[in-house]
Each structure stands twice: as C-alpha cells, then as structure tokens.
Amino acid sequence: MPSLQDVKSKIVGVKKTAQITKAMNMVASSKLRGAQAKMESFRPYTSKFNEAMSNLSGGSNNGAFPLMDVRPVKNVELVVVTSDRGLCGSFNSNILKMVEKKIREYEAEGKTVSLVCVGKKGNSFLRKTGKVRKAYTDIMSSFQMFHAREIAQDVAENFINQNTDLVEVVYGRFKSVAIQRPELQSMLPIKPIEGDEVAAPKSSGEYIYEPSTEEIMEVLQPLYLNVTIYHAMLEVGASEQAARMTAMDNATSACRDIISNLTLVYNKARQAAVTGELMDIVGGAEALKG
C-alpha cells in the first residue's frame, strides 16, 4: 500500500489539474459564444451566395470559365482545415481519419493526391505523408477573410494551371455543442448547383442580368471560393471551441473521480497506519504487564 504522503501528493496534483481543466473549459465556453455567433451569422450569407450562383450558372456558358473546366480526374487536391491547438478531444483526429480514407480511395483508383493544410494540427500529422503541397499554420486562432482569399487564390491558380483536376475541402462541421462531424465539400471545378439544393423560387420566369451573366460570373467565382474556404474555417473555429469545452468538462469530471478514489485509498492507508500504531501500543502495554 502506498504511503500517506504519496497519496496526499497525488490528491494535491489531481486537484491542481482539475483547476486547470475547469479554467480551460470556461475559456473555451467564452470563446465559443463569439465563434458560434460569427459562424451562424455567416451561414445565411453562404446560403444566399450559393442560391445566386445557382441562378447564374444555370444559364451561362460554363466552358468559358477556367474554374468550371470539368476534365478527366488524374490529380486530386484536398484542402484540410483543422485547428492550431489540441486538447479538443477527437475533433481533429476525426477530420484526419476522413482525409486518410479519401487518400486511400483516390490512390486505389490510380489518382495522385496532394494536400493543402490549414491549421497546425493537420499539417503536423499529414506532413509525414510527403503529400503536403502547402501549409497555412498559426492562423486559425485569429483568421480573417484575407486568409481565406490567399488560400483560395493559391488553390485556384493550381487548378487553372492544370496541376490538379479536382479540389475538395475537408473540415469539421458544427452541428451542436456536443456534436461536430467531419464533412467533405467539393470546391473545384465549380459545378452548377442543382435546383433542388436551393429553395424553390416564389415566381417563375427568367432573370435578366445587367451586366451580362458571364461578366457577373467572372467576378463571383473567385468570391465563391473565398466564401467556401472562409465558411469552412468558421465552422472549424466554432467546432474546436465546442469540442475543447466538452473535453475539458470530461477531464474535470475524471479528476473528481480520481480524487474520490485516491481519498478512499488515503483513508484506508491512514486507518491501517493508526491500527498498526495501536497494535504497537497494546503490545508494549502487554509486555510491561508481563
């Protein structure tokens, strides 16, 4: 049985750990409110943007736009969006498992896969594969739209130069505070969004655009890529804080259970020590009587 001092030291250490995890839970909860508000306010913008792209791309000449060039897929690029920091449970590992699964599927089909990592965790895990073409680290804690624009421009240029034929984004989608799931979204080539993916129009008839549809699409397509990347980053930012809050809450609960078990061990050890001392006293008294 461990000594009283050893058990007492462990109890003190676990209590300090519980204080740290509780503080991290509170910090994550505070950050989650801001991240969730930004994400939820951006979702309607993304939805309306997709609706506008659907209306425009349906009647435009898709062959006139390099970003809508559909060709045989030989090279695939995955844009992997993860967090920069850990201690958020299995959130990042679930995203990376999906990435590994997609890599195996594409390579089994004879395709070449390259990676663009957004976030330190994804880059540190995937760089050992030798497939990382470019990495953007230390931006997920305070990212802005210009970060998404930089990433989108790089990916679009690589696609236009025909170094890749298909681009997909893998990120963690925020479902609720308790649920964050990895999601795969096609990014390039830009495909006309099907009519059933958006709300049915309230009135029938064709729209007349000024300037022409082609001119509008030429401006909107790069913006569409920016919105896609920024939306994924917002989802990951909120999901990261929610996953960390849950993980730290579970860690604090685990610390309480450990403290309870150690307290029981401490009481047993103290009782055994007291019993031993009483036995020594009784034995000494009996010896004196003899």
Protein Blocks (a to p, Z undefined) as FASTA:
>chain_A
ZZfklmmmmmmmmmmmmmmmmmmmmmmmmmmmmmmmmmmmmmmmmmmmmmmmmmmmmmmc
fklpmklcccddfbdcddddddfbehiojmlmmmmmmmmmmmmmmmmnopacddddedjk
lmmmmmmnopafbdcehklmmgcfklmmmmmmmmmmmmmnopafbdcddddddfblmbcc
dddddfbdcddddfklpccdfbgcdddddddfklmmmmmmmmmmmmmmmmmmmmmmmmmm
mmmmmmmmmmmmmmmmmmmmmmmmmmmmmmmmmmmmmmmmmmmmmmmmZZ
